[in-house]
Amino acid sequence: MDGSQEDHDEWYHDETEPWADPEIRLAYEAALGPFLVRFNEVDDRVSALLTLILDRQNQRHLIDRIAFQAQFKQKLVYLELLSTPHSIHDLIGMDFVELSALANERNIVAHGHFDQNPFDGNFELRGRGKRNSFDTAKFIELTRRCVAMAEKLGVATMAYWLDDIRIVPVAPAPKD
């Protein structure tokens, strides 16, 4: 290199580097979408369970405020308080710590700015003065965790809904 502009341009723009490769951002967006959709399902199931519990306790006037207007972490506190006397927590093994952790991850990606390293393709999410590393594998894992929690919440809702139904064994029909 002799310092000419041509040498500088060749050094500055190396075609082998992923320099702001749009595929990296597209992969991020493709992995983020399913996580957010599944987290929203978890949120909806928490609201449905809260609605059922409050309705059964004749506290219908609280449904809108607790199940639909409260932030997710507030809903978790309400759900834990309301479900404990009704054995939902013990029966299903509801993992409120996991639900809270998923909410934290969701808040990072929902409010973070996508900041891509133009050289190696890695990216971070920046928000509220913090930087968080994410990759598509992490989103896949978070999505899997949301699917598992949504399933547990669905089972808890069904168990609570069926809780007051008493199944009476039926004697077998007499043989002729």
Secondary structure as GFF3:
##gff-version 3
##sequence-region A 1 176
A	DSSP	alpha_helix	5	12	.	.	.	ID=ss1
A	DSSP	alpha_helix	22	56	.	.	.	ID=ss2
A	DSSP	three_ten_helix	60	62	.	.	.	ID=ss3
A	DSSP	alpha_helix	63	63	.	.	.	ID=ss4
A	DSSP	pi_helix	64	69	.	.	.	ID=ss5
A	DSSP	alpha_helix	72	83	.	.	.	ID=ss6
A	DSSP	three_ten_helix	84	86	.	.	.	ID=ss7
A	DSSP	alpha_helix	88	92	.	.	.	ID=ss8
A	DSSP	alpha_helix	96	111	.	.	.	ID=ss9
A	DSSP	beta_strand	113	116	.	.	.	ID=ss10
A	DSSP	beta_strand	123	127	.	.	.	ID=ss11
A	DSSP	beta_strand	130	134	.	.	.	ID=ss12
A	DSSP	alpha_helix	136	162	.	.	.	ID=ss13
###
